[in-house]
């Protein structure tokens, strides 16, 4: 059995964002998973951080190699296709869930989906950045 509150899980936010963006602290993170094909939420991996006070208004180009960030709010169809944040929300505090959903649904944030199993969120409005993914191996 994996210990979800392990040091490795708590340190994953720092590990993931260290060389990607300027951030102040990790809000939520989860690195280790149970690979359970019957419950995809068990496969959630995420790192959510509070942006540094001097974070820029746009996501850093170095964060994703796709370069295809979409400004929020996402149209309803695109928001429904996103799916990953909602799937992983049972592992987050209610405050983190509110902030992520506000970031995706309100103007002033940016969303990227570098592959079908990963969503990136950069939100100066909510002062957060998030990487949410489903891991399958």
C-alpha positions as semicolon CSV with decimal commas, in nm:
position;residue;x (nm);y (nm);z (nm)
1;X;0,000;0,000;0,000
2;X;0,132;0,343;-0,096
3;X;0,142;0,608;0,175
4;X;-0,028;0,903;0,001
5;X;0,103;1,151;0,256
6;X;0,462;1,038;0,206
7;X;0,750;1,281;0,190
8;X;0,791;1,197;-0,180
9;X;0,432;1,300;-0,251
10;X;0,465;1,626;-0,058
11;X;0,794;1,708;-0,236
12;X;0,663;1,636;-0,586
13;X;0,533;1,991;-0,642
14;X;0,882;2,126;-0,583
15;X;1,038;1,850;-0,791
16;X;0,806;1,913;-1,086
17;X;0,808;2,296;-1,088
18;X;1,168;2,361;-0,972
19;X;1,307;2,456;-1,314
20;X;0,979;2,544;-1,486
21;X;0,825;2,847;-1,314
22;X;0,872;3,083;-1,021
23;X;0,649;2,967;-0,737
24;X;0,610;3,038;-0,367
25;X;0,495;2,705;-0,223
26;X;0,339;2,371;-0,304
27;X;-0,035;2,360;-0,242
28;X;-0,106;1,996;-0,335
29;X;0,102;1,722;-0,493
30;X;0,088;1,351;-0,554
31;X;0,358;1,153;-0,728
32;X;0,289;0,793;-0,639
33;X;-0,014;0,608;-0,761
34;X;-0,188;0,273;-0,761
35;X;-0,214;0,159;-1,121
36;X;-0,577;0,048;-1,119
37;X;-0,744;0,031;-1,460
38;X;-1,086;-0,002;-1,294
39;X;-1,060;0,339;-1,120
40;X;-0,878;0,604;-1,323
41;X;-0,882;0,850;-1,031
42;X;-0,633;0,617;-0,859
43;X;-0,392;0,702;-1,143
44;X;-0,393;1,078;-1,077
45;X;-0,057;1,249;-1,050
46;X;-0,053;1,622;-0,982
47;X;0,152;1,918;-0,870
48;X;-0,026;2,242;-0,778
49;X;0,170;2,544;-0,657
50;X;0,107;2,902;-0,552
51;X;0,276;3,137;-0,799
52;X;0,548;3,373;-0,680
53;X;0,442;3,734;-0,626
54;X;0,645;3,840;-0,930
55;X;0,503;3,571;-1,161
56;X;0,438;3,697;-1,511
57;X;0,094;3,738;-1,669
58;X;0,167;3,462;-1,924
59;X;0,294;3,107;-1,876
60;X;0,669;3,075;-1,925
61;X;0,759;2,935;-2,267
62;X;0,994;2,690;-2,098
63;X;0,713;2,512;-1,915
64;X;0,569;2,319;-2,207
65;X;0,726;2,234;-2,539
66;X;0,391;2,250;-2,719
67;X;0,367;2,628;-2,706
68;X;-0,009;2,599;-2,744
69;X;-0,167;2,766;-2,445
70;X;-0,537;2,854;-2,463
71;X;-0,674;3,152;-2,272
72;X;-0,957;3,086;-2,029
73;X;-1,246;3,061;-2,003
74;X;-1,262;2,752;-2,217
75;X;-1,575;2,704;-2,429
76;X;-1,815;2,449;-2,275
77;X;-1,722;2,173;-2,518
78;X;-1,348;2,217;-2,463
79;X;-1,397;2,238;-2,087
80;X;-1,589;1,911;-2,091
81;X;-1,314;1,747;-2,296
82;X;-1,054;1,849;-2,037
83;X;-1,179;1,599;-1,778
84;X;-0,854;1,541;-1,591
85;X;-0,884;1,809;-1,322
86;X;-1,233;1,689;-1,229
87;X;-1,115;1,327;-1,216
88;X;-0,840;1,413;-0,968
89;X;-1,038;1,653;-0,749
90;X;-1,125;1,394;-0,483
91;X;-0,760;1,418;-0,373
92;X;-0,764;1,799;-0,332
93;X;-0,892;2,028;-0,060
94;X;-1,217;2,210;-0,134
95;X;-1,024;2,539;-0,158
96;X;-0,785;2,397;-0,419
97;X;-1,077;2,254;-0,616
98;X;-1,252;2,593;-0,613
99;X;-0,939;2,773;-0,729
100;X;-0,866;2,529;-1,013
101;X;-1,225;2,543;-1,138
102;X;-1,224;2,924;-1,119
103;X;-0,896;2,932;-1,313
104;X;-1,037;2,716;-1,592
105;X;-1,377;2,885;-1,602
106;X;-1,286;3,255;-1,569
107;X;-1,083;3,499;-1,782
108;X;-0,715;3,553;-1,708
109;X;-0,576;3,198;-1,697
110;X;-0,414;2,969;-1,953
111;X;-0,459;2,598;-2,019
112;X;-0,244;2,360;-2,223
113;X;-0,286;1,993;-2,298
114;X;0,054;1,868;-2,420
115;X;-0,080;1,513;-2,449
116;X;-0,413;1,337;-2,397
117;X;-0,328;1,246;-2,036
118;X;-0,192;1,580;-1,911
119;X;-0,341;1,923;-1,841
120;X;-0,138;2,230;-1,746
121;X;-0,298;2,537;-1,587
122;X;-0,131;2,874;-1,533
123;X;-0,345;3,124;-1,347
124;X;-0,213;3,463;-1,237
125;X;-0,571;3,541;-1,133
126;X;-0,585;3,251;-0,886
127;X;-0,208;3,270;-0,821
128;X;-0,157;2,905;-0,908
129;X;-0,001;2,670;-1,156
130;X;-0,102;2,307;-1,192
131;X;0,005;1,993;-1,372
132;X;-0,257;1,721;-1,360
133;X;-0,201;1,387;-1,532
134;X;-0,313;1,028;-1,550
135;X;-0,026;0,783;-1,532
136;X;-0,051;0,440;-1,686
137;X;0,296;0,300;-1,623
